[in-house]
Amino acid sequence: MFFDPMCPWAWMTSRWMMEVEKVRDVDVTWSVMSLSVLNEGRDVPQSYRDMLDRGWLPVRTVIAAEQSVPEAERNTVRKKLYDAMGRRIHLQERGRTGDELREICVEALAEAGLPAELIEQAQNVPGDDIDTRLRESHQRAIDLVGDDVGTPVVSFQDVAFFGPVVTPAPKGEAAGRLFDGCLLVAGTPGFYELKRSRSADPDFS
């Protein structure tokens, strides 16, 4: 699963995937994609642009953190930071200012047992090593699913989709059935899209 910590819909999908892990024999690889990278150069509303400008710090923090540990530990570190950031951003409704978001990233690093000085590496410096690795991770998602998507991106048996976009996150066997359906459509040659208009906001309960 590819996530951006700022995206509420990715958060919903990630909570669903955690339920799936309880009822199906599946191991999730957690990876970063970036709404800030995705929307570079696009004409978007100013309020969304402001969020994108702030959104560089969380994804860069995850990349900086994963680079600070052995490769075998990186998936665990990505998930720990995502959980810690996501709870604060989506459940506590913080991160609406740059100062708040920096505080969230520092708190998340502490919760994951990682050094606070990683936040300095995570500052937005275009073209540095963190930026390069962030764009590589983001590009892996785009290579799997194509350009006309957002976050989350989930890959099932090497076939990737944008979504599923779902609220509230299914629990228990309902989560397992949705996963079974995703495997079914992923295994159908030529299947590309199911979509309807959203009529509800993310339900974090």
ZILINSUL-V685116 format. One line per field, one symbol per residue. ss: DSSP state (H for helix, E for strand, L for the rest). burial: I if it has 9 or more other ideal C-beta (glycine too) atoms within 8 Angstrom, else O. A space follows every 50 residues. Layout:
# ZILINSUL-V685116
ss: ???
burial: ???
This chain:
# ZILINSUL-V685116
ss: LEELLLLHHHHHHHHHHHHHHHHLLLLLLLEELLHHHHLLLLLLLHHHHH HHHHLHHHHHHHHHHHHLLLHHHHHHHHHHHHHHHHHHHHHLLLLLLHHH HHHHHHHHHHHLLLLLLHHHHLLLLLLLHHHHHHHHHHHHHHHHHLLLLL LLEEEELLEEEELLLLLLLLLHHHHHHHHHHHHHHHLLLLLLLLLLLLLL LLLLL
burial: IIIIIIIIIIIIIIIIIIIIIOIOOOOIOIIIIIIIIIIOOOOOOOOIIO IIOIIIIIIIIIIIIIIOIOOOOIOOIIIIIIOIIIIIIIOOOIIOOOOI IIIIIIIIIIOIOIOOOIIOIIOOOOOOOIIIIIIOIIOIIIOIIOOOIO IIIIIIOOOIIIIIIIIOIIOIOOIIIIIIOIIOIIOOOOOOOOOOOOOO OIOIO
